[in-house]
Amino acid sequence: MKQLEVKIMGQSYLLGCPDGGDARLLEAVDKVDIAMCKIRDAGKIKARDRIAVLAALNLAFELSDRPVPSSTLVRPSGAANDAPDDAQIGSLLSRLDTALGVDGRLL
């Protein structure tokens, strides 16, 4: 795993990046930077942590509106709903830990 230095809202961060994940990580950084700058530029909120939380919520809400390809879902046999199971949640948490790096924090 290598590390990439990125900037979000003018602040530098060193992030862990899995091999071959550069483009996806940089795309995610760009989306987060745009979302955070938009909130900051609106002028109502100044604290970076609050801006980060609002940006994360906005991005998560946008993602929840998108249909998830069935090939990415892991369901127990006979499952009738689209809710993620424990294995899928564990996998997502592991990927998030890897992306955030050693200290486990983006900001």
Biopython code that builds the backbone (N, CA, C, O; Angstrom):
import numpy as np
from Bio.PDB.StructureBuilder import StructureBuilder

atoms = [
    (1, "MET", "N", (0.851, -1.172, 0.000)),
    (1, "MET", "CA", (0.000, 0.000, 0.000)),
    (1, "MET", "C", (0.895, 1.233, 0.000)),
    (1, "MET", "O", (1.876, 1.320, 0.739)),
    (2, "LYS", "N", (0.526, 2.171, -0.846)),
    (2, "LYS", "CA", (1.305, 3.399, -0.873)),
    (2, "LYS", "C", (0.494, 4.525, -0.243)),
    (2, "LYS", "O", (-0.670, 4.345, 0.116)),
    (3, "GLN", "N", (1.118, 5.673, -0.117)),
    (3, "GLN", "CA", (0.454, 6.828, 0.461)),
    (3, "GLN", "C", (0.402, 7.951, -0.564)),
    (3, "GLN", "O", (1.339, 8.154, -1.336)),
    (4, "LEU", "N", (-0.705, 8.670, -0.557)),
    (4, "LEU", "CA", (-0.870, 9.821, -1.433)),
    (4, "LEU", "C", (-1.089, 11.054, -0.579)),
    (4, "LEU", "O", (-1.835, 11.018, 0.400)),
    (5, "GLU", "N", (-0.440, 12.138, -0.949)),
    (5, "GLU", "CA", (-0.686, 13.410, -0.282)),
    (5, "GLU", "C", (-1.737, 14.147, -1.094)),
    (5, "GLU", "O", (-1.573, 14.353, -2.297)),
    (6, "VAL", "N", (-2.811, 14.540, -0.437)),
    (6, "VAL", "CA", (-3.919, 15.220, -1.105)),
    (6, "VAL", "C", (-4.250, 16.493, -0.331)),
    (6, "VAL", "O", (-3.812, 16.677, 0.804)),
    (7, "LYS", "N", (-5.024, 17.362, -0.959)),
    (7, "LYS", "CA", (-5.497, 18.574, -0.287)),
    (7, "LYS", "C", (-7.010, 18.603, -0.313)),
    (7, "LYS", "O", (-7.649, 18.383, -1.342)),
    (8, "ILE", "N", (-7.558, 18.882, 0.857)),
    (8, "ILE", "CA", (-8.998, 19.061, 1.001)),
    (8, "ILE", "C", (-9.203, 20.376, 1.729)),
    (8, "ILE", "O", (-8.713, 20.564, 2.842)),
    (9, "MET", "N", (-9.921, 21.271, 1.099)),
    (9, "MET", "CA", (-10.142, 22.619, 1.632)),
    (9, "MET", "C", (-8.813, 23.293, 1.992)),
    (9, "MET", "O", (-8.716, 23.978, 3.010)),
    (10, "GLY", "N", (-7.804, 23.097, 1.161)),
    (10, "GLY", "CA", (-6.515, 23.738, 1.369)),
    (10, "GLY", "C", (-5.618, 23.068, 2.387)),
    (10, "GLY", "O", (-4.477, 23.493, 2.568)),
    (11, "GLN", "N", (-6.092, 22.046, 3.049)),
    (11, "GLN", "CA", (-5.325, 21.331, 4.077)),
    (11, "GLN", "C", (-4.762, 20.053, 3.478)),
    (11, "GLN", "O", (-5.474, 19.317, 2.795)),
    (12, "SER", "N", (-3.477, 19.784, 3.734)),
    (12, "SER", "CA", (-2.839, 18.569, 3.218)),
    (12, "SER", "C", (-3.113, 17.381, 4.125)),
    (12, "SER", "O", (-3.128, 17.500, 5.350)),
    (13, "TYR", "N", (-3.331, 16.224, 3.490)),
    (13, "TYR", "CA", (-3.547, 14.970, 4.199)),
    (13, "TYR", "C", (-2.740, 13.883, 3.507)),
    (13, "TYR", "O", (-2.633, 13.870, 2.280)),
    (14, "LEU", "N", (-2.182, 12.988, 4.275)),
    (14, "LEU", "CA", (-1.475, 11.835, 3.745)),
    (14, "LEU", "C", (-2.382, 10.627, 3.946)),
    (14, "LEU", "O", (-2.653, 10.230, 5.080)),
    (15, "LEU", "N", (-2.852, 10.038, 2.836)),
    (15, "LEU", "CA", (-3.818, 8.946, 2.904)),
    (15, "LEU", "C", (-3.210, 7.657, 2.388)),
    (15, "LEU", "O", (-2.450, 7.661, 1.419)),
    (16, "GLY", "N", (-3.545, 6.558, 3.037)),
    (16, "GLY", "CA", (-3.152, 5.249, 2.537)),
    (16, "GLY", "C", (-3.983, 4.918, 1.312)),
    (16, "GLY", "O", (-5.184, 5.182, 1.269)),
    (17, "CYS", "N", (-3.322, 4.330, 0.308)),
    (17, "CYS", "CA", (-4.014, 4.021, -0.938)),
    (17, "CYS", "C", (-3.626, 2.621, -1.400)),
    (17, "CYS", "O", (-2.441, 2.337, -1.568)),
    (18, "PRO", "N", (-4.604, 1.746, -1.606)),
    (18, "PRO", "CA", (-4.278, 0.409, -2.102)),
    (18, "PRO", "C", (-3.710, 0.497, -3.516)),
    (18, "PRO", "O", (-4.030, 1.418, -4.268)),
    (19, "ASP", "N", (-2.872, -0.462, -3.866)),
    (19, "ASP", "CA", (-2.292, -0.490, -5.204)),
    (19, "ASP", "C", (-3.393, -0.464, -6.254)),
    (19, "ASP", "O", (-4.365, -1.216, -6.181)),
    (20, "GLY", "N", (-3.221, 0.413, -7.227)),
    (20, "GLY", "CA", (-4.195, 0.535, -8.309)),
    (20, "GLY", "C", (-5.409, 1.371, -7.951)),
    (20, "GLY", "O", (-6.310, 1.519, -8.776)),
    (21, "GLY", "N", (-5.461, 1.921, -6.747)),
    (21, "GLY", "CA", (-6.630, 2.686, -6.315)),
    (21, "GLY", "C", (-6.456, 4.182, -6.412)),
    (21, "GLY", "O", (-7.305, 4.935, -5.936)),
    (22, "ASP", "N", (-5.354, 4.636, -7.032)),
    (22, "ASP", "CA", (-5.057, 6.072, -7.091)),
    (22, "ASP", "C", (-6.209, 6.889, -7.682)),
    (22, "ASP", "O", (-6.658, 7.864, -7.080)),
    (23, "ALA", "N", (-6.674, 6.490, -8.846)),
    (23, "ALA", "CA", (-7.695, 7.266, -9.550)),
    (23, "ALA", "C", (-8.984, 7.346, -8.729)),
    (23, "ALA", "O", (-9.591, 8.412, -8.623)),
    (24, "ARG", "N", (-9.396, 6.221, -8.153)),
    (24, "ARG", "CA", (-10.635, 6.223, -7.356)),
    (24, "ARG", "C", (-10.493, 7.081, -6.109)),
    (24, "ARG", "O", (-11.409, 7.820, -5.749)),
    (25, "LEU", "N", (-9.332, 6.981, -5.444)),
    (25, "LEU", "CA", (-9.120, 7.781, -4.239)),
    (25, "LEU", "C", (-9.092, 9.262, -4.583)),
    (25, "LEU", "O", (-9.692, 10.071, -3.877)),
    (26, "LEU", "N", (-8.402, 9.628, -5.661)),
    (26, "LEU", "CA", (-8.339, 11.038, -6.059)),
    (26, "LEU", "C", (-9.710, 11.564, -6.467)),
    (26, "LEU", "O", (-10.028, 12.726, -6.216)),
    (27, "GLU", "N", (-10.517, 10.726, -7.089)),
    (27, "GLU", "CA", (-11.884, 11.117, -7.434)),
    (27, "GLU", "C", (-12.709, 11.357, -6.165)),
    (27, "GLU", "O", (-13.475, 12.318, -6.087)),
    (28, "ALA", "N", (-12.545, 10.480, -5.180)),
    (28, "ALA", "CA", (-13.258, 10.643, -3.911)),
    (28, "ALA", "C", (-12.797, 11.914, -3.194)),
    (28, "ALA", "O", (-13.617, 12.657, -2.654)),
    (29, "VAL", "N", (-11.491, 12.161, -3.190)),
    (29, "VAL", "CA", (-10.950, 13.372, -2.561)),
    (29, "VAL", "C", (-11.539, 14.603, -3.236)),
    (29, "VAL", "O", (-11.922, 15.559, -2.562)),
    (30, "ASP", "N", (-11.613, 14.583, -4.562)),
    (30, "ASP", "CA", (-12.166, 15.719, -5.308)),
    (30, "ASP", "C", (-13.620, 15.963, -4.927)),
    (30, "ASP", "O", (-14.030, 17.107, -4.729)),
    (31, "LYS", "N", (-14.402, 14.887, -4.824)),
    (31, "LYS", "CA", (-15.813, 15.033, -4.437)),
    (31, "LYS", "C", (-15.950, 15.604, -3.029)),
    (31, "LYS", "O", (-16.787, 16.472, -2.784)),
    (32, "VAL", "N", (-15.127, 15.114, -2.108)),
    (32, "VAL", "CA", (-15.176, 15.610, -0.726)),
    (32, "VAL", "C", (-14.752, 17.072, -0.677)),
    (32, "VAL", "O", (-15.383, 17.880, 0.006)),
    (33, "ASP", "N", (-13.689, 17.416, -1.397)),
    (33, "ASP", "CA", (-13.203, 18.804, -1.420)),
    (33, "ASP", "C", (-14.279, 19.742, -1.964)),
    (33, "ASP", "O", (-14.540, 20.795, -1.382)),
    (34, "ILE", "N", (-14.897, 19.364, -3.067)),
    (34, "ILE", "CA", (-15.956, 20.197, -3.658)),
    (34, "ILE", "C", (-17.118, 20.360, -2.683)),
    (34, "ILE", "O", (-17.621, 21.468, -2.494)),
    (35, "ALA", "N", (-17.547, 19.258, -2.061)),
    (35, "ALA", "CA", (-18.678, 19.312, -1.124)),
    (35, "ALA", "C", (-18.355, 20.192, 0.077)),
    (35, "ALA", "O", (-19.185, 20.993, 0.506)),
    (36, "MET", "N", (-17.142, 20.041, 0.622)),
    (36, "MET", "CA", (-16.768, 20.831, 1.796)),
    (36, "MET", "C", (-16.609, 22.306, 1.445)),
    (36, "MET", "O", (-17.045, 23.171, 2.205)),
    (37, "CYS", "N", (-15.994, 22.602, 0.311)),
    (37, "CYS", "CA", (-15.814, 23.999, -0.096)),
    (37, "CYS", "C", (-17.148, 24.676, -0.354)),
    (37, "CYS", "O", (-17.315, 25.857, -0.051)),
    (38, "LYS", "N", (-18.100, 23.935, -0.913)),
    (38, "LYS", "CA", (-19.424, 24.494, -1.176)),
    (38, "LYS", "C", (-20.096, 24.895, 0.144)),
    (38, "LYS", "O", (-20.708, 25.959, 0.230)),
    (39, "ILE", "N", (-19.983, 24.055, 1.157)),
    (39, "ILE", "CA", (-20.575, 24.359, 2.468)),
    (39, "ILE", "C", (-19.851, 25.540, 3.107)),
    (39, "ILE", "O", (-20.488, 26.453, 3.633)),
    (40, "ARG", "N", (-18.519, 25.520, 3.062)),
    (40, "ARG", "CA", (-17.732, 26.621, 3.627)),
    (40, "ARG", "C", (-18.065, 27.937, 2.938)),
    (40, "ARG", "O", (-18.242, 28.960, 3.599)),
    (41, "ASP", "N", (-18.150, 27.911, 1.611)),
    (41, "ASP", "CA", (-18.389, 29.132, 0.850)),
    (41, "ASP", "C", (-19.790, 29.696, 1.048)),
    (41, "ASP", "O", (-20.024, 30.876, 0.789)),
    (42, "ALA", "N", (-20.726, 28.862, 1.507)),
    (42, "ALA", "CA", (-22.067, 29.353, 1.811)),
    (42, "ALA", "C", (-22.025, 30.300, 3.000)),
    (42, "ALA", "O", (-22.936, 31.105, 3.192)),
    (43, "GLY", "N", (-20.960, 30.203, 3.801)),
    (43, "GLY", "CA", (-20.706, 31.173, 4.859)),
    (43, "GLY", "C", (-21.386, 30.959, 6.182)),
    (43, "GLY", "O", (-21.149, 31.737, 7.106)),
    (44, "LYS", "N", (-22.214, 29.956, 6.332)),
    (44, "LYS", "CA", (-22.940, 29.787, 7.582)),
    (44, "LYS", "C", (-22.166, 28.968, 8.605)),
    (44, "LYS", "O", (-22.373, 29.128, 9.808)),
    (45, "ILE", "N", (-21.282, 28.098, 8.146)),
    (45, "ILE", "CA", (-20.557, 27.213, 9.054)),
    (45, "ILE", "C", (-19.062, 27.398, 8.827)),
    (45, "ILE", "O", (-18.595, 27.389, 7.689)),
    (46, "LYS", "N", (-18.318, 27.566, 9.909)),
    (46, "LYS", "CA", (-16.874, 27.802, 9.808)),
    (46, "LYS", "C", (-16.036, 26.643, 10.326)),
    (46, "LYS", "O", (-14.910, 26.459, 9.864)),
    (47, "ALA", "N", (-16.537, 25.862, 11.260)),
    (47, "ALA", "CA", (-15.760, 24.783, 11.875)),
    (47, "ALA", "C", (-15.561, 23.640, 10.883)),
    (47, "ALA", "O", (-16.523, 23.130, 10.309)),
    (48, "ARG", "N", (-14.295, 23.242, 10.686)),
    (48, "ARG", "CA", (-13.965, 22.186, 9.721)),
    (48, "ARG", "C", (-14.666, 20.871, 10.038)),
    (48, "ARG", "O", (-15.113, 20.171, 9.129)),
    (49, "ASP", "N", (-14.765, 20.530, 11.322)),
    (49, "ASP", "CA", (-15.384, 19.252, 11.662)),
    (49, "ASP", "C", (-16.872, 19.250, 11.312)),
    (49, "ASP", "O", (-17.394, 18.236, 10.851)),
    (50, "ARG", "N", (-17.543, 20.349, 11.522)),
    (50, "ARG", "CA", (-18.964, 20.431, 11.172)),
    (50, "ARG", "C", (-19.151, 20.424, 9.659)),
    (50, "ARG", "O", (-20.079, 19.801, 9.143)),
    (51, "ILE", "N", (-18.267, 21.118, 8.954)),
    (51, "ILE", "CA", (-18.316, 21.115, 7.493)),
    (51, "ILE", "C", (-18.116, 19.692, 6.982)),
    (51, "ILE", "O", (-18.815, 19.251, 6.069)),
    (52, "ALA", "N", (-17.156, 18.971, 7.573)),
    (52, "ALA", "CA", (-16.876, 17.596, 7.148)),
    (52, "ALA", "C", (-18.084, 16.690, 7.382)),
    (52, "ALA", "O", (-18.419, 15.874, 6.523)),
    (53, "VAL", "N", (-18.736, 16.826, 8.525)),
    (53, "VAL", "CA", (-19.902, 15.992, 8.830)),
    (53, "VAL", "C", (-21.036, 16.296, 7.852)),
    (53, "VAL", "O", (-21.671, 15.375, 7.338)),
    (54, "LEU", "N", (-21.293, 17.569, 7.593)),
    (54, "LEU", "CA", (-22.361, 17.919, 6.660)),
    (54, "LEU", "C", (-22.046, 17.436, 5.241)),
    (54, "LEU", "O", (-22.933, 16.955, 4.537)),
    (55, "ALA", "N", (-20.795, 17.563, 4.826)),
    (55, "ALA", "CA", (-20.398, 17.081, 3.499)),
    (55, "ALA", "C", (-20.581, 15.564, 3.424)),
    (55, "ALA", "O", (-21.089, 15.048, 2.429)),
    (56, "ALA", "N", (-20.167, 14.851, 4.473)),
    (56, "ALA", "CA", (-20.317, 13.390, 4.491)),
    (56, "ALA", "C", (-21.792, 12.998, 4.407)),
    (56, "ALA", "O", (-22.153, 12.077, 3.675)),
    (57, "LEU", "N", (-22.629, 13.688, 5.147)),
    (57, "LEU", "CA", (-24.066, 13.389, 5.107)),
    (57, "LEU", "C", (-24.648, 13.678, 3.730)),
    (57, "LEU", "O", (-25.446, 12.893, 3.218)),
    (58, "ASN", "N", (-24.254, 14.797, 3.127)),
    (58, "ASN", "CA", (-24.745, 15.127, 1.786)),
    (58, "ASN", "C", (-24.318, 14.074, 0.770)),
    (58, "ASN", "O", (-25.123, 13.646, -0.057)),
    (59, "LEU", "N", (-23.051, 13.653, 0.827)),
    (59, "LEU", "CA", (-22.556, 12.649, -0.113)),
    (59, "LEU", "C", (-23.240, 11.296, 0.113)),
    (59, "LEU", "O", (-23.587, 10.606, -0.846)),
    (60, "ALA", "N", (-23.431, 10.921, 1.370)),
    (60, "ALA", "CA", (-24.111, 9.660, 1.677)),
    (60, "ALA", "C", (-25.556, 9.689, 1.189)),
    (60, "ALA", "O", (-26.066, 8.693, 0.676)),
    (61, "PHE", "N", (-26.210, 10.832, 1.352)),
    (61, "PHE", "CA", (-27.590, 10.969, 0.883)),
    (61, "PHE", "C", (-27.653, 10.830, -0.632)),
    (61, "PHE", "O", (-28.542, 10.164, -1.162)),
    (62, "GLU", "N", (-26.707, 11.460, -1.331)),
    (62, "GLU", "CA", (-26.661, 11.336, -2.789)),
    (62, "GLU", "C", (-26.468, 9.876, -3.203)),
    (62, "GLU", "O", (-27.112, 9.398, -4.136)),
    (63, "LEU", "N", (-25.581, 9.180, -2.506)),
    (63, "LEU", "CA", (-25.330, 7.775, -2.831)),
    (63, "LEU", "C", (-26.556, 6.902, -2.563)),
    (63, "LEU", "O", (-26.800, 5.929, -3.276)),
    (64, "SER", "N", (-27.318, 7.253, -1.537)),
    (64, "SER", "CA", (-28.486, 6.433, -1.198)),
    (64, "SER", "C", (-29.570, 6.531, -2.261)),
    (64, "SER", "O", (-30.441, 5.665, -2.337)),
    (65, "ASP", "N", (-29.529, 7.573, -3.081)),
    (65, "ASP", "CA", (-30.504, 7.733, -4.162)),
    (65, "ASP", "C", (-30.156, 6.920, -5.391)),
    (65, "ASP", "O", (-30.999, 6.728, -6.267)),
    (66, "ARG", "N", (-28.919, 6.439, -5.470)),
    (66, "ARG", "CA", (-28.471, 5.688, -6.644)),
    (66, "ARG", "C", (-28.790, 4.205, -6.475)),
    (66, "ARG", "O", (-28.639, 3.651, -5.386)),
    (67, "PRO", "N", (-29.226, 3.573, -7.547)),
    (67, "PRO", "CA", (-29.427, 2.121, -7.457)),
    (67, "PRO", "C", (-28.073, 1.419, -7.357)),
    (67, "PRO", "O", (-27.110, 1.807, -8.019)),
    (68, "VAL", "N", (-28.012, 0.404, -6.537)),
    (68, "VAL", "CA", (-26.781, -0.376, -6.361)),
    (68, "VAL", "C", (-26.832, -1.566, -7.304)),
    (68, "VAL", "O", (-27.798, -2.330, -7.281)),
    (69, "PRO", "N", (-25.792, -1.740, -8.146)),
    (69, "PRO", "CA", (-25.794, -2.908, -9.036)),
    (69, "PRO", "C", (-25.873, -4.199, -8.226)),
    (69, "PRO", "O", (-25.183, -4.342, -7.216)),
    (70, "SER", "N", (-26.696, -5.122, -8.658)),
    (70, "SER", "CA", (-26.878, -6.355, -7.904)),
    (70, "SER", "C", (-25.597, -7.158, -7.790)),
    (70, "SER", "O", (-25.458, -7.960, -6.867)),
    (71, "SER", "N", (-24.653, -6.961, -8.711)),
    (71, "SER", "CA", (-23.391, -7.700, -8.651)),
    (71, "SER", "C", (-22.540, -7.290, -7.463)),
    (71, "SER", "O", (-21.643, -8.038, -7.074)),
    (72, "THR", "N", (-22.791, -6.111, -6.864)),
    (72, "THR", "CA", (-21.993, -5.665, -5.722)),
    (72, "THR", "C", (-22.616, -6.049, -4.390)),
    (72, "THR", "O", (-21.981, -5.900, -3.345)),
    (73, "LEU", "N", (-23.838, -6.538, -4.411)),
    (73, "LEU", "CA", (-24.506, -6.895, -3.166)),
    (73, "LEU", "C", (-24.181, -8.329, -2.777)),
    (73, "LEU", "O", (-24.126, -9.223, -3.621)),
    (74, "VAL", "N", (-23.969, -8.528, -1.496)),
    (74, "VAL", "CA", (-23.752, -9.876, -0.965)),
    (74, "VAL", "C", (-24.948, -10.176, -0.077)),
    (74, "VAL", "O", (-25.159, -9.511, 0.938)),
    (75, "ARG", "N", (-25.725, -11.172, -0.459)),
    (75, "ARG", "CA", (-26.928, -11.509, 0.294)),
    (75, "ARG", "C", (-26.881, -12.961, 0.731)),
    (75, "ARG", "O", (-26.415, -13.823, -0.015)),
    (76, "PRO", "N", (-27.363, -13.237, 1.939)),
    (76, "PRO", "CA", (-27.509, -14.636, 2.323)),
    (76, "PRO", "C", (-28.558, -15.294, 1.427)),
    (76, "PRO", "O", (-29.467, -14.625, 0.935)),
    (77, "SER", "N", (-28.432, -16.579, 1.222)),
    (77, "SER", "CA", (-29.397, -17.245, 0.347)),
    (77, "SER", "C", (-30.791, -17.113, 0.927)),
    (77, "SER", "O", (-31.008, -17.289, 2.126)),
    (78, "GLY", "N", (-31.727, -16.799, 0.052)),
    (78, "GLY", "CA", (-33.112, -16.644, 0.476)),
    (78, "GLY", "C", (-33.438, -15.259, 1.005)),
    (78, "GLY", "O", (-34.573, -15.014, 1.414)),
    (79, "ALA", "N", (-32.472, -14.344, 1.009)),
    (79, "ALA", "CA", (-32.749, -12.987, 1.506)),
    (79, "ALA", "C", (-33.674, -12.276, 0.541)),
    (79, "ALA", "O", (-33.467, -12.309, -0.672)),
    (80, "ALA", "N", (-34.696, -11.634, 1.084)),
    (80, "ALA", "CA", (-35.684, -10.993, 0.226)),
    (80, "ALA", "C", (-35.500, -9.486, 0.148)),
    (80, "ALA", "O", (-36.126, -8.840, -0.693)),
    (81, "ASN", "N", (-34.663, -8.906, 0.998)),
    (81, "ASN", "CA", (-34.528, -7.453, 0.977)),
    (81, "ASN", "C", (-33.135, -7.048, 0.491)),
    (81, "ASN", "O", (-32.263, -7.893, 0.287)),
    (82, "ASP", "N", (-32.946, -5.743, 0.311)),
    (82, "ASP", "CA", (-31.671, -5.224, -0.184)),
    (82, "ASP", "C", (-30.758, -4.741, 0.937)),
    (82, "ASP", "O", (-29.742, -4.105, 0.657)),
    (83, "ALA", "N", (-31.082, -5.020, 2.184)),
    (83, "ALA", "CA", (-30.253, -4.571, 3.301)),
    (83, "ALA", "C", (-28.918, -5.316, 3.284)),
    (83, "ALA", "O", (-28.884, -6.524, 3.049)),
    (84, "PRO", "N", (-27.809, -4.594, 3.535)),
    (84, "PRO", "CA", (-26.506, -5.265, 3.556)),
    (84, "PRO", "C", (-26.404, -6.210, 4.741)),
    (84, "PRO", "O", (-26.970, -5.947, 5.802)),
    (85, "ASP", "N", (-25.677, -7.318, 4.561)),
    (85, "ASP", "CA", (-25.495, -8.246, 5.664)),
    (85, "ASP", "C", (-24.204, -7.910, 6.417)),
    (85, "ASP", "O", (-23.481, -6.990, 6.035)),
    (86, "ASP", "N", (-23.917, -8.658, 7.486)),
    (86, "ASP", "CA", (-22.753, -8.379, 8.330)),
    (86, "ASP", "C", (-21.437, -8.488, 7.565)),
    (86, "ASP", "O", (-20.515, -7.710, 7.810)),
    (87, "ALA", "N", (-21.341, -9.437, 6.647)),
    (87, "ALA", "CA", (-20.107, -9.608, 5.879)),
    (87, "ALA", "C", (-19.855, -8.398, 4.981)),
    (87, "ALA", "O", (-18.721, -7.935, 4.851)),
    (88, "GLN", "N", (-20.913, -7.897, 4.368)),
    (88, "GLN", "CA", (-20.767, -6.732, 3.483)),
    (88, "GLN", "C", (-20.387, -5.493, 4.293)),
    (88, "GLN", "O", (-19.527, -4.717, 3.875)),
    (89, "ILE", "N", (-21.018, -5.307, 5.436)),
    (89, "ILE", "CA", (-20.695, -4.162, 6.292)),
    (89, "ILE", "C", (-19.251, -4.271, 6.779)),
    (89, "ILE", "O", (-18.524, -3.278, 6.781)),
    (90, "GLY", "N", (-18.833, -5.456, 7.186)),
    (90, "GLY", "CA", (-17.454, -5.663, 7.622)),
    (90, "GLY", "C", (-16.462, -5.358, 6.516)),
    (90, "GLY", "O", (-15.416, -4.760, 6.767)),
    (91, "SER", "N", (-16.778, -5.762, 5.300)),
    (91, "SER", "CA", (-15.910, -5.488, 4.153)),
    (91, "SER", "C", (-15.808, -3.991, 3.894)),
    (91, "SER", "O", (-14.721, -3.474, 3.637)),
    (92, "LEU", "N", (-16.940, -3.298, 3.962)),
    (92, "LEU", "CA", (-16.929, -1.842, 3.752)),
    (92, "LEU", "C", (-16.129, -1.133, 4.841)),
    (92, "LEU", "O", (-15.373, -0.207, 4.549)),
    (93, "LEU", "N", (-16.287, -1.558, 6.088)),
    (93, "LEU", "CA", (-15.527, -0.952, 7.182)),
    (93, "LEU", "C", (-14.031, -1.185, 7.014)),
    (93, "LEU", "O", (-13.226, -0.295, 7.288)),
    (94, "SER", "N", (-13.662, -2.367, 6.567)),
    (94, "SER", "CA", (-12.256, -2.681, 6.327)),
    (94, "SER", "C", (-11.685, -1.789, 5.229)),
    (94, "SER", "O", (-10.574, -1.277, 5.360)),
    (95, "ARG", "N", (-12.444, -1.602, 4.139)),
    (95, "ARG", "CA", (-11.990, -0.736, 3.052)),
    (95, "ARG", "C", (-11.870, 0.705, 3.519)),
    (95, "ARG", "O", (-10.952, 1.415, 3.110)),
    (96, "LEU", "N", (-12.791, 1.142, 4.372)),
    (96, "LEU", "CA", (-12.736, 2.495, 4.904)),
    (96, "LEU", "C", (-11.511, 2.677, 5.793)),
    (96, "LEU", "O", (-10.823, 3.693, 5.693)),
    (97, "ASP", "N", (-11.229, 1.703, 6.663)),
    (97, "ASP", "CA", (-10.038, 1.759, 7.511)),
    (97, "ASP", "C", (-8.768, 1.856, 6.670)),
    (97, "ASP", "O", (-7.859, 2.621, 6.993)),
    (98, "THR", "N", (-8.709, 1.081, 5.598)),
    (98, "THR", "CA", (-7.547, 1.105, 4.714)),
    (98, "THR", "C", (-7.394, 2.469, 4.063)),
    (98, "THR", "O", (-6.286, 3.000, 3.981)),
    (99, "ALA", "N", (-8.495, 3.037, 3.603)),
    (99, "ALA", "CA", (-8.439, 4.336, 2.934)),
    (99, "ALA", "C", (-8.060, 5.459, 3.885)),
    (99, "ALA", "O", (-7.381, 6.407, 3.491)),
    (100, "LEU", "N", (-8.495, 5.357, 5.138)),
    (100, "LEU", "CA", (-8.204, 6.424, 6.098)),
    (100, "LEU", "C", (-6.779, 6.374, 6.605)),
    (100, "LEU", "O", (-6.246, 7.399, 7.030)),
    (101, "GLY", "N", (-6.156, 5.229, 6.574)),
    (101, "GLY", "CA", (-4.764, 5.140, 6.975)),
    (101, "GLY", "C", (-4.600, 4.813, 8.445)),
    (101, "GLY", "O", (-5.524, 4.339, 9.107)),
    (102, "VAL", "N", (-3.404, 5.077, 8.938)),
    (102, "VAL", "CA", (-2.983, 4.649, 10.262)),
    (102, "VAL", "C", (-3.769, 5.291, 11.388)),
    (102, "VAL", "O", (-4.164, 4.594, 12.323)),
    (103, "ASP", "N", (-4.011, 6.596, 11.334)),
    (103, "ASP", "CA", (-4.664, 7.248, 12.467)),
    (103, "ASP", "C", (-6.170, 7.082, 12.466)),
    (103, "ASP", "O", (-6.830, 7.431, 13.445)),
    (104, "GLY", "N", (-6.736, 6.544, 11.364)),
    (104, "GLY", "CA", (-8.165, 6.272, 11.317)),
    (104, "GLY", "C", (-9.037, 7.490, 11.190)),
    (104, "GLY", "O", (-10.243, 7.428, 11.430)),
    (105, "ARG", "N", (-8.432, 8.606, 10.809)),
    (105, "ARG", "CA", (-9.215, 9.837, 10.669)),
    (105, "ARG", "C", (-8.860, 10.520, 9.368)),
    (105, "ARG", "O", (-7.697, 10.544, 8.965)),
    (106, "LEU", "N", (-9.848, 11.068, 8.720)),
    (106, "LEU", "CA", (-9.617, 11.817, 7.500)),
    (106, "LEU", "C", (-9.263, 13.254, 7.830)),
    (106, "LEU", "O", (-8.438, 13.865, 7.150)),
    (107, "LEU", "N", (-9.878, 13.798, 8.865)),
    (107, "LEU", "CA", (-9.619, 15.192, 9.242)),
    (107, "LEU", "C", (-8.981, 15.260, 10.598)),
    (107, "LEU", "O", (-8.688, 16.350, 11.088)),
]
sb = StructureBuilder()
sb.init_structure("model")
sb.init_model(0)
sb.init_chain("A")
sb.init_seg("    ")
for serial, (resi, resn, name, xyz) in enumerate(atoms, 1):
    if name == "N":
        sb.init_residue(resn, " ", resi, " ")
    sb.init_atom(name, np.array(xyz, "f"), 0.0, 1.0, " ", f" {name:<3s}", serial, name[0])
structure = sb.get_structure()
